[in-house]
């Protein structure tokens, strides 16, 4: 059985980790899969390898924020990972996020290019084709170094971009030095952006992130679930979530403003994620939820799922909500249109007033809610299920392995 190593920032926190861990946990009948990560140690889980170093992480953060140098603060962590790869004799490496203050990706990629190990690079944002931001927000300067920067995206946070041109040139050099790499994009939108960049040298595939439709499914009885979580049974519930509720790119402030505008109604907004936000009469919060079954129940007891992201590459939380039969309301982004159409939800203008109006309009239209619920579940089952996702990754892994064998 061929050995595959997945590399990501964390094992179980964030969208990229959820996708990477799904592959790790569900393709082991086809491959001998291992998982290496550099932040948030989870203990001795079989076939996982934690190589992080907290002291190096803080050095890495300093270099990014105050000098604009990324990838240079994790020397010993990266060396530890490379030694693990050498000893493991892996047949294929599946890279996920290479940002997150945990790895010297220059050193890692140089090692992989010399080792001739085939690479599948699963992209979760635009980071590989910018000088450093995870999302360009349409800023040409971030992707070419030309013109003036118009990007307001704040991750990775940087105050002084002294090494911007150097980082872009160095990143371009180290990626183009690869010879056995295929990129995977979770949306056509990201794929089109990759095809317009220097990464168009490599074969690229679109594989939509999959949803486990056996876990994320409509509730038999919403009332019982609300009683279970001590939530009102006589109110309309609007759910929203983010791994970090303070992340400006998730637009939680717009949802909070919409909640304020709808404070006189019989609606309850429920937020899920890390972050300190005061609860109000129509606002309640749950900490970040790792348990998929619990998250499925929170989707299912809600009436709609709300999102206000200003940057996404695939909205997995919205897909999970649709799988639970919950219509969605959120901001109109090009990438979101691939998932959300008029049959399953409402895309609105990017401001809190429009968001609140469309939330209210949908919640008072029971006929549309019922139609969207059925259409959303059908959409996920036919186009975004885990089975489709797994089969495409199995085929891609085998293609990469067979290509090298030839």
Secondary structure, 3 states (H helix, E strand, C coil): CCEEEEEECCCCCCHHHHHHHHHHHHCCCCCEEEEEECCCCCCCCCCEEECCCHHHHHHHHHHHHHHCCCCCCCHHHHHHHHHHHHHHCCCEEEECCCCCCCCCHHHHHHHHHHHCCEEEEEECCCHHHCCCCCCCCCCHHHHHCCCCCCCCCCCCCCCCCCCHHHHHHHHHHHHHCCCCEEEEECCHHHHHHHHCCHHHHCEEEECCCCECCCCCCCCCCHHHHHHHCCCCCCCEEEEEEEEECCCHHHCHHHHHHHHHHCCCCCEEEEEEEECCCCCECCEEEECCCCCHHHHHHHHHHCCEEEECCCCCCCCHHHHHHHHCCCEEEEECCCCHHHCCCCCCEEEECCCHHHHHHHHHHHHCCHHHHHHHHHHHHHHHHHHCEHHHHHHHHHHHHHHHHHHHHC
